[in-house]
Amino acid sequence: MATTTLTSENFDKTASGDGIVLVDFWASWCGPCKMFAPIYEEASATHEDIVFGKVDTEAEEDLAMRFDIRSIPTIMAIRDGVIVFAQPGALPAESLESLIEQVRALDMEDVRTRLAKKA
C-alpha cells in the first residue's frame, strides 16, 4: 500500500478508525526525513493492513502545532484511535519493524484501562 498524504481535513477520520495508522511528520528540506522516506515506503508495501500516513509539516502547520511537533522526522503510531507512540528521529528499518510488531502486540483493552486511570 502506498503512503497517504494526511491533512487537517482527513487526519481525524484516518486516525480514529480501527487498526494501525503510522504517521511520518516530515518536511522537504529535512535531510533525515529524506533518508527515512524510502524505509517508510518499503514498510508500507510490506504491511498492507496498516495505513502509512505522511504529514508535510510545512504545508500542515496546524497539525504540527496540534501534536507539538518540534523535531522532524517524528513517527507516531495510532492504534484503534489511540496514540500509542510518538518519537522524533529517523528509524532504521529494523527499528521500524520492531515498532510495528510492538504496536500489533498491544492489548488495547489494557491500554484504555491505563489511560482511564491517568485521566
DSSP file (Angstrom, degrees, kcal/mol; ACC not computed):
  #  RESIDUE AA STRUCTURE BP1 BP2  ACC     N-H-->O    O-->H-N    N-H-->O    O-->H-N    TCO  KAPPA ALPHA  PHI   PSI    X-CA   Y-CA   Z-CA
    1    1 A M              0   0    0      0, 0.0    46,-0.1     0, 0.0    45,-0.1   0.000 360.0 360.0 360.0 136.5    0.0    0.0    0.0
    2    2 A A        -     0   0    0      1,-0.1    50,-0.4    43,-0.1     2,-0.1  -0.318 360.0 -90.7 -75.0 163.0    1.3    3.4   -0.8
    3    3 A T        -     0   0    0     48,-0.1     2,-0.4    50,-0.1    50,-0.2  -0.397  37.8-132.1 -73.4 156.2    1.6    6.1    1.8
    4    4 A T  E     -a   53   0A   0     48,-2.9    50,-2.7    -2,-0.1     2,-0.6  -0.917  12.3-126.3-112.2 132.8   -1.3    8.5    2.3
    5    5 A T  E     -a   54   0A   0     -2,-0.4     2,-0.4    48,-0.2    50,-0.2  -0.684  27.9-153.2 -77.1 122.0   -1.0   12.3    2.5
    6    6 A L        +     0   0    0     48,-3.0    50,-0.4    -2,-0.6     2,-0.2  -0.832  19.5 170.9-101.5 135.8   -2.6   13.4    5.7
    7    7 A T     >  -     0   0    0     -2,-0.4     4,-2.1    48,-0.1     3,-0.3  -0.768  52.0 -92.6-130.8 174.8   -4.0   16.9    6.0
    8    8 A S  T  4 S+     0   0    0     -2,-0.2     4,-0.4     1,-0.2    52,-0.0   0.820 124.8  55.0 -58.5 -30.0   -6.1   18.8    8.5
    9    9 A E  T  4 S+     0   0    0      1,-0.2    -1,-0.2     2,-0.1     4,-0.2   0.841 121.6  22.5 -75.2 -34.2   -9.1   17.7    6.5
   10   10 A N  T  > S+     0   0    0     -3,-0.3     4,-2.1     2,-0.1     5,-0.2   0.489  96.6  91.1-114.6  -2.8   -8.5   13.9    6.6
   11   11 A F  H  X S+     0   0    0     -4,-2.1     4,-3.0     1,-0.2     5,-0.2   0.955  89.2  44.8 -60.8 -54.3   -6.3   13.3    9.6
   12   12 A D  H  > S+     0   0    0     -4,-0.4     4,-1.6     1,-0.2    -1,-0.2   0.896 114.2  49.0 -62.0 -41.5   -9.0   12.7   12.3
   13   13 A K  H  4 S+     0   0    0     -4,-0.2     4,-0.4     1,-0.2    -1,-0.2   0.916 116.1  43.8 -62.9 -42.4  -11.1   10.4   10.0
   14   14 A T  H >< S+     0   0    0     -4,-2.1     3,-0.6     1,-0.2    -2,-0.2   0.912 118.0  43.5 -67.9 -43.3   -8.0    8.4    9.1
   15   15 A A  H 3< S+     0   0    0     -4,-3.0    66,-0.4     1,-0.2    -1,-0.2   0.659 105.8  61.0 -80.6 -17.1   -6.6    8.2   12.7
   16   16 A S  T 3< S+     0   0    0     -4,-1.6    -1,-0.2    -5,-0.2    -2,-0.1   0.542  85.9  92.0 -92.2  -5.4   -9.8    7.5   14.5
   17   17 A G  S <  S-     0   0    0     -3,-0.6    64,-0.4    -4,-0.4     2,-0.1  -0.135  86.2 -79.8 -80.7 179.4  -10.7    4.2   12.9
   18   18 A D  S    S+     0   0    0     62,-0.2    -1,-0.2    61,-0.1     2,-0.2  -0.418  90.6  33.9 -73.7 154.6   -9.9    0.6   13.9
   19   19 A G  S    S-     0   0    0     -2,-0.1    61,-2.8    -3,-0.1     2,-0.4  -0.480  97.1 -41.8  98.9-169.1   -6.4   -0.7   13.1
   20   20 A I  E     -B   79   0A   0     29,-0.4    31,-2.3    59,-0.2     2,-0.4  -0.834  42.5-176.0-107.3 134.5   -3.0    0.8   13.0
   21   21 A V  E     -Bc  78  51A   0     57,-2.9    57,-2.8    -2,-0.4     2,-0.4  -0.994   7.3-163.5-126.5 122.7   -2.0    4.1   11.5
   22   22 A L  E     -Bc  77  52A   0     29,-3.0    31,-3.6    -2,-0.4     2,-0.5  -0.886   8.9-160.3-102.8 139.4    1.6    5.2   11.3
   23   23 A V  E     -Bc  76  53A   0     53,-3.0    53,-2.5    -2,-0.4     2,-0.6  -0.979   8.8-162.0-126.1 128.5    2.3    8.9   10.8
   24   24 A D  E     -Bc  75  54A   0     29,-2.4    31,-2.7    -2,-0.5     2,-0.6  -0.938   7.8-158.5-108.2 110.9    5.5   10.4    9.5
   25   25 A F  E     +Bc  74  55A   0     49,-2.8    49,-1.5    -2,-0.6     2,-0.2  -0.821  34.9 148.4 -88.0 122.4    5.8   14.1   10.2
   26   26 A W  E     - c   0  56A   0     29,-2.6    31,-3.3    -2,-0.6    32,-0.4  -0.836  37.1-145.6-145.8 175.1    8.3   15.4    7.7
   27   27 A A    >   -     0   0    0     -2,-0.2     3,-1.4    29,-0.2     6,-0.1  -0.981  28.0-120.5-148.9 152.1    9.5   18.4    5.6
   28   28 A S  T 3  S+     0   0    0     -2,-0.3     6,-0.1     1,-0.3    -1,-0.0   0.767 111.7  53.3 -65.4 -26.5   11.1   18.6    2.1
   29   29 A W  T 3  S+     0   0    0      4,-0.0     2,-0.7    -3,-0.0    -1,-0.3   0.499  84.5 105.6 -85.7  -3.9   14.2   20.5    3.5
   30   30 A C    <>  -     0   0    0     -3,-1.4     4,-1.9     1,-0.2     5,-0.2  -0.687  54.0-162.2 -88.2 112.9   14.9   17.8    6.2
   31   31 A G  H  > S+     0   0    0     -2,-0.7     4,-1.9     1,-0.2     5,-0.2   0.935  91.9  48.2 -58.2 -51.5   17.8   15.6    5.4
   32   32 A P  H  > S+     0   0    0      0, 0.0     4,-2.0     0, 0.0    -1,-0.2   0.848 108.9  56.3 -60.2 -31.9   17.0   12.8    7.9
   33   33 A C  H  > S+     0   0    0      1,-0.2     4,-1.9     2,-0.2    -2,-0.2   0.920 106.9  48.9 -63.6 -42.6   13.4   12.9    6.5
   34   34 A K  H  < S+     0   0    0     -4,-1.9    -1,-0.2     1,-0.2    -3,-0.1   0.860 111.5  49.5 -65.1 -36.0   14.7   12.2    3.0
   35   35 A M  H  < S+     0   0    0     -4,-1.9     4,-0.5     1,-0.2    -1,-0.2   0.852 113.9  45.8 -70.2 -34.6   16.8    9.4    4.3
   36   36 A F  H >X S+     0   0    0     -4,-2.0     4,-2.3    -5,-0.2     3,-0.5   0.775  93.2  81.1 -79.1 -27.3   13.9    7.8    6.2
   37   37 A A  H 3X S+     0   0    0     -4,-1.9     4,-2.6     1,-0.2     5,-0.2   0.862  91.4  47.3 -52.5 -47.3   11.4    8.2    3.3
   38   38 A P  H 3> S+     0   0    0      0, 0.0     4,-2.3     0, 0.0    -1,-0.2   0.859 111.7  51.8 -66.1 -32.0   12.5    5.0    1.4
   39   39 A I  H <> S+     0   0    0     -3,-0.5     4,-2.1    -4,-0.5    -2,-0.2   0.924 112.4  46.0 -65.3 -44.2   12.4    2.9    4.6
   40   40 A Y  H  X S+     0   0    0     -4,-2.3     4,-1.9     2,-0.2    -1,-0.2   0.908 112.4  50.4 -65.0 -44.2    8.9    4.1    5.4
   41   41 A E  H  X S+     0   0    0     -4,-2.6     4,-1.4    -5,-0.2    -2,-0.2   0.904 110.1  50.4 -61.4 -42.8    7.8    3.5    1.8
   42   42 A E  H  X S+     0   0    0     -4,-2.3     4,-1.5     1,-0.2     3,-0.2   0.908 109.6  50.2 -64.1 -41.8    9.2    0.0    1.8
   43   43 A A  H  X S+     0   0    0     -4,-2.1     4,-2.5     1,-0.2    -1,-0.2   0.868 105.8  57.1 -64.0 -35.3    7.4   -0.8    5.1
   44   44 A S  H  < S+     0   0    0     -4,-1.9    -1,-0.2     1,-0.2    -2,-0.2   0.844 107.1  48.5 -65.6 -31.8    4.1    0.5    3.6
   45   45 A A  H  < S+     0   0    0     -4,-1.4     3,-0.3    -3,-0.2    -1,-0.2   0.804 114.0  46.8 -75.2 -29.5    4.5   -2.1    0.8
   46   46 A T  H  < S+     0   0    0     -4,-1.5     2,-0.8     1,-0.2    -2,-0.2   0.854 113.3  46.6 -79.6 -37.1    5.2   -4.9    3.3
   47   47 A H    ><  +     0   0    0     -4,-2.5     3,-1.7     1,-0.2    -1,-0.2  -0.695  62.2 167.3-111.5  77.9    2.4   -4.1    5.7
   48   48 A E  T 3  S+     0   0    0     -2,-0.8    -1,-0.2    -3,-0.3    -2,-0.1   0.647  72.3  63.7 -69.4 -14.8   -0.7   -3.6    3.6
   49   49 A D  T 3  S+     0   0    0     -3,-0.1   -29,-0.4     2,-0.1     2,-0.4   0.500  92.9  77.3 -86.0  -3.6   -3.0   -3.8    6.6
   50   50 A I  S <  S-     0   0    0     -3,-1.7     2,-0.6    -6,-0.2   -29,-0.2  -0.857  79.4-129.4-108.6 140.1   -1.5   -0.6    8.1
   51   51 A V  E     - c   0  21A   0    -31,-2.3   -29,-3.0    -2,-0.4     2,-0.7  -0.799  19.6-160.7 -85.7 122.8   -2.2    2.9    7.0
   52   52 A F  E     - c   0  22A   0     -2,-0.6   -48,-2.9   -50,-0.4     2,-0.3  -0.908  16.5-175.1-105.4 105.6    1.1    4.7    6.4
   53   53 A G  E     -ac   4  23A   0    -31,-3.6   -29,-2.4    -2,-0.7     2,-0.4  -0.719  13.9-155.8-104.4 153.0    0.4    8.5    6.5
   54   54 A K  E     -ac   5  24A   0    -50,-2.7   -48,-3.0    -2,-0.3     2,-0.6  -0.995   1.2-162.9-128.3 132.5    2.7   11.4    5.9
   55   55 A V  E     - c   0  25A   0    -31,-2.7   -29,-2.6    -2,-0.4     2,-0.9  -0.960  13.2-146.8-115.9 114.9    2.2   14.9    7.2
   56   56 A D  E  >  - c   0  26A   0     -2,-0.6     4,-2.6   -50,-0.4     3,-0.3  -0.716  10.4-157.7 -77.4 108.0    4.2   17.7    5.5
   57   57 A T  T  4 S+     0   0    0    -31,-3.3     7,-0.2    -2,-0.9    -1,-0.2   0.722  88.8  55.6 -66.6 -20.8    4.8   20.0    8.4
   58   58 A E  T  4 S+     0   0    0    -32,-0.4     3,-0.5     1,-0.1    -1,-0.2   0.898 116.3  35.3 -74.9 -41.7    5.4   23.0    6.1
   59   59 A A  T  4 S+     0   0    0     -3,-0.3     2,-0.3     1,-0.2    -2,-0.2   0.765 124.3  43.7 -81.7 -27.0    2.0   22.5    4.4
   60   60 A E     X  +     0   0    0     -4,-2.6     4,-2.1     1,-0.2     3,-0.4  -0.481  62.7 152.5-119.8  59.7    0.2   21.4    7.5
   61   61 A E  H  > S+     0   0    0     -3,-0.5     4,-2.6    -2,-0.3     5,-0.2   0.835  72.0  60.2 -59.2 -34.3    1.4   23.7   10.2
   62   62 A D  H  > S+     0   0    0      2,-0.2     4,-2.6     1,-0.2    -1,-0.2   0.914 106.9  45.1 -61.7 -43.0   -1.9   23.3   12.2
   63   63 A L  H  > S+     0   0    0     -3,-0.4     4,-2.1     2,-0.2    -2,-0.2   0.913 111.8  52.2 -67.2 -41.6   -1.3   19.6   12.5
   64   64 A A  H  <>S+     0   0    0     -4,-2.1     5,-2.9     1,-0.2    -2,-0.2   0.912 114.2  43.3 -60.3 -42.0    2.3   20.1   13.5
   65   65 A M  H ><5S+     0   0    0     -4,-2.6     3,-1.5     3,-0.2    -2,-0.2   0.912 109.7  57.0 -69.2 -42.2    1.3   22.5   16.2
   66   66 A R  H 3<5S+     0   0    0     -4,-2.6    -2,-0.2     1,-0.3    -1,-0.2   0.873 115.3  36.7 -56.8 -39.7   -1.6   20.3   17.4
   67   67 A F  T 3<5S-     0   0    0     -4,-2.1    -1,-0.3    -5,-0.1    -2,-0.2   0.240 110.9-120.3-101.0  13.4    0.7   17.4   18.0
   68   68 A D  T < 5 -     0   0    0     -3,-1.5     2,-0.7     1,-0.2    -3,-0.2   0.887  40.0-175.3  53.0  47.1    3.6   19.7   19.3
   69   69 A I      < +     0   0    0     -5,-2.9    -1,-0.2     1,-0.2     3,-0.1  -0.656  17.5 159.4 -77.7 115.5    6.0   18.5   16.6
   70   70 A R        +     0   0    0     -2,-0.7     2,-0.3     1,-0.3    -1,-0.2   0.544  62.6  34.3-113.3 -14.5    9.3   20.2   17.5
   71   71 A S  S    S-     0   0    0     18,-0.0    -1,-0.3   -46,-0.0    18,-0.1  -0.998  84.8-107.1-144.0 140.5   11.7   17.9   15.6
   72   72 A I  S    S+     0   0    0     -2,-0.3   -39,-0.2    16,-0.1     2,-0.1  -0.948  88.9  38.7-128.4 150.7   11.4   16.0   12.4
   73   73 A P  S    S+     0   0    0      0, 0.0    16,-3.8     0, 0.0     2,-0.4   0.518  73.8 174.2 -71.9 151.3   11.0   13.4   11.3
   74   74 A T  E     -BD  25  88A   0    -49,-1.5   -49,-2.8    14,-0.3     2,-0.5  -0.998  17.2-151.8-122.3 132.1    8.7   12.4   14.1
   75   75 A I  E     -BD  24  87A   0     12,-2.7    12,-2.3    -2,-0.4     2,-0.4  -0.895  12.3-172.8-105.7 130.7    7.0    9.0   13.9
   76   76 A M  E     -BD  23  86A   0    -53,-2.5   -53,-3.0    -2,-0.5     2,-0.5  -0.971   8.4-157.8-122.5 137.5    3.6    8.5   15.5
   77   77 A A  E     -BD  22  85A   0      8,-2.8     7,-2.6    -2,-0.4     8,-1.3  -0.968   9.4-174.3-116.3 130.4    1.7    5.2   15.9
   78   78 A I  E     -BD  21  83A   0    -57,-2.8   -57,-2.9    -2,-0.5     2,-0.5  -0.982   1.3-173.0-122.9 130.6   -2.0    5.2   16.4
   79   79 A R  E >  S-BD  20  82A   0      3,-2.7     3,-2.0    -2,-0.4   -59,-0.2  -0.988  72.5 -16.4-127.8 126.9   -4.0    2.0   17.1
   80   80 A D  T 3  S-     0   0    0    -61,-2.8   -62,-0.2    -2,-0.5    -1,-0.1   0.854 130.2 -50.5  50.5  40.3   -7.7    1.9   17.2
   81   81 A G  T 3  S+     0   0    0    -64,-0.4     2,-0.5   -66,-0.4    -1,-0.3   0.483 115.9 112.3  83.5   3.2   -7.8    5.7   17.5
   82   82 A V  E <   -D   79   0A   0     -3,-2.0    -3,-2.7     2,-0.0     2,-0.6  -0.936  68.3-128.8-114.5 126.9   -5.3    5.9   20.4
   83   83 A I  E     +D   78   0A   0     -2,-0.5    -5,-0.3    -5,-0.2     3,-0.1  -0.625  35.0 168.1 -71.3 117.1   -1.9    7.4   20.1
   84   84 A V  E     +     0   0A   0     -7,-2.6     2,-0.3    -2,-0.6    -6,-0.2   0.492  60.8  20.0-110.7  -7.1    0.4    4.7   21.5
   85   85 A F  E     +D   77   0A   0     -8,-1.3    -8,-2.8     2,-0.0    -1,-0.3  -0.949  52.4 166.5-161.7 138.4    3.8    6.0   20.4
   86   86 A A  E     +D   76   0A   0     -2,-0.3   -10,-0.2   -10,-0.3   -12,-0.0  -0.870  15.5 153.9-155.4 124.8    5.4    9.3   19.2
   87   87 A Q  E     -D   75   0A   0    -12,-2.3   -12,-2.7    -2,-0.3     2,-0.1  -0.976  35.6-125.6-153.7 134.3    9.1    9.9   18.9
   88   88 A P  E     +D   74   0A   0      0, 0.0   -14,-0.3     0, 0.0   -16,-0.1  -0.463  65.2  68.9 -76.3 154.8   11.3   12.2   16.9
   89   89 A G  S    S-     0   0    0    -16,-3.8     2,-0.2    -2,-0.1   -14,-0.2   0.064  82.0 -84.3 114.0 140.0   14.1   10.8   14.8
   90   90 A A        -     0   0    0    -18,-0.1   -57,-0.1   -16,-0.1   -53,-0.0  -0.516  44.4-142.0 -71.6 139.0   14.5    8.7   11.7
   91   91 A L        -     0   0    0     -2,-0.2   -52,-0.1   -55,-0.0     2,-0.1  -0.841  10.2-123.1-104.0 138.9   14.3    5.0   12.4
   92   92 A P     >  -     0   0    0      0, 0.0     4,-2.2     0, 0.0     3,-0.4  -0.387  38.8-101.2 -67.7 161.2   16.4    2.3   10.7
   93   93 A A  H  > S+     0   0    0      1,-0.2     4,-2.3     2,-0.2     5,-0.2   0.865 122.4  53.5 -54.1 -41.3   14.3   -0.4    9.0
   94   94 A E  H  > S+     0   0    0      1,-0.2     4,-2.2     2,-0.2    -1,-0.2   0.892 109.5  48.0 -64.0 -39.6   14.8   -2.9   11.9
   95   95 A S  H  > S+     0   0    0     -3,-0.4     4,-2.5     2,-0.2    -1,-0.2   0.874 110.2  51.4 -70.1 -36.8   13.6   -0.4   14.4
   96   96 A L  H  X S+     0   0    0     -4,-2.2     4,-2.3     2,-0.2    -2,-0.2   0.913 110.8  48.9 -64.8 -41.9   10.5    0.5   12.4
   97   97 A E  H  X S+     0   0    0     -4,-2.3     4,-2.4    -5,-0.2    -2,-0.2   0.903 110.9  50.5 -62.7 -41.2    9.7   -3.3   12.0
   98   98 A S  H  X S+     0   0    0     -4,-2.2     4,-2.5     2,-0.2    -2,-0.2   0.912 109.2  51.0 -63.1 -42.7   10.1   -3.7   15.8
   99   99 A L  H  X S+     0   0    0     -4,-2.5     4,-2.6     2,-0.2     5,-0.2   0.930 109.8  50.1 -59.6 -45.8    7.8   -0.7   16.4
  100  100 A I  H  X S+     0   0    0     -4,-2.3     4,-2.5     1,-0.2    -2,-0.2   0.920 110.9  49.0 -59.7 -45.1    5.2   -2.3   14.1
  101  101 A E  H  X S+     0   0    0     -4,-2.4     4,-1.8     1,-0.2    -1,-0.2   0.909 112.0  49.0 -61.0 -42.6    5.4   -5.6   15.9
  102  102 A Q  H  X S+     0   0    0     -4,-2.5     4,-0.6     2,-0.2    -2,-0.2   0.894 111.3  48.5 -66.1 -40.1    5.1   -3.9   19.3
  103  103 A V  H >< S+     0   0    0     -4,-2.6     3,-0.9     1,-0.2    -1,-0.2   0.906 111.2  51.0 -67.1 -40.5    2.0   -1.9   18.2
  104  104 A R  H 3< S+     0   0    0     -4,-2.5    -1,-0.2     1,-0.2    -2,-0.2   0.863 109.1  52.5 -61.1 -35.7    0.4   -5.1   16.8
  105  105 A A  H 3< S+     0   0    0     -4,-1.8    -1,-0.2    -5,-0.2    -2,-0.2   0.563  82.4 119.9 -81.5  -8.6    1.1   -6.9   20.1
  106  106 A L    <<  -     0   0    0     -3,-0.9     2,-1.0    -4,-0.6     3,-0.1  -0.268  64.1-134.3 -61.4 140.3   -0.6   -4.3   22.3
  107  107 A D     >  -     0   0    0      1,-0.2     4,-2.1     2,-0.0     3,-0.4  -0.842  20.8-166.1 -89.9 100.4   -3.5   -5.3   24.5
  108  108 A M  H  > S+     0   0    0     -2,-1.0     4,-2.5     1,-0.3     5,-0.2   0.784  83.7  58.9 -67.3 -26.6   -5.8   -2.3   23.6
  109  109 A E  H  > S+     0   0    0      2,-0.2     4,-2.1     1,-0.2    -1,-0.3   0.928 108.8  45.8 -64.2 -42.8   -8.1   -3.0   26.5
  110  110 A D  H  > S+     0   0    0     -3,-0.4     4,-2.5     2,-0.2    -2,-0.2   0.901 111.0  53.0 -65.0 -41.5   -5.2   -2.7   28.9
  111  111 A V  H  X S+     0   0    0     -4,-2.1     4,-2.3     1,-0.2    -2,-0.2   0.929 110.8  46.4 -59.8 -45.8   -4.1    0.5   27.2
  112  112 A R  H  X S+     0   0    0     -4,-2.5     4,-2.3     1,-0.2    -1,-0.2   0.881 110.9  52.5 -66.2 -37.6   -7.5    2.1   27.5
  113  113 A T  H  X S+     0   0    0     -4,-2.1     4,-1.8     2,-0.2    -1,-0.2   0.927 110.7  47.5 -62.4 -45.3   -7.7    1.0   31.2
  114  114 A R  H  X S+     0   0    0     -4,-2.5     4,-1.4     1,-0.2    -2,-0.2   0.894 111.9  50.0 -64.1 -40.5   -4.3    2.6   31.9
  115  115 A L  H  X S+     0   0    0     -4,-2.3     4,-1.3     1,-0.2    -1,-0.2   0.892 108.2  53.1 -65.2 -38.4   -5.3    5.8   30.1
  116  116 A A  H  < S+     0   0    0     -4,-2.3    -1,-0.2     1,-0.2    -2,-0.2   0.870 106.7  52.9 -64.5 -36.3   -8.6    5.9   32.1
  117  117 A K  H  < S+     0   0    0     -4,-1.8    -1,-0.2     1,-0.2    -2,-0.2   0.833 108.2  50.8 -68.0 -31.9   -6.7    5.7   35.3
  118  118 A K  H  <        0   0    0     -4,-1.4    -1,-0.2     1,-0.2    -2,-0.2   0.770 360.0 360.0 -74.9 -26.0   -4.4    8.6   34.3
  119  119 A A     <        0   0    0     -4,-1.3    -1,-0.2    -5,-0.1    -2,-0.2   0.479 360.0 360.0 -73.4 360.0   -7.4   10.8   33.5
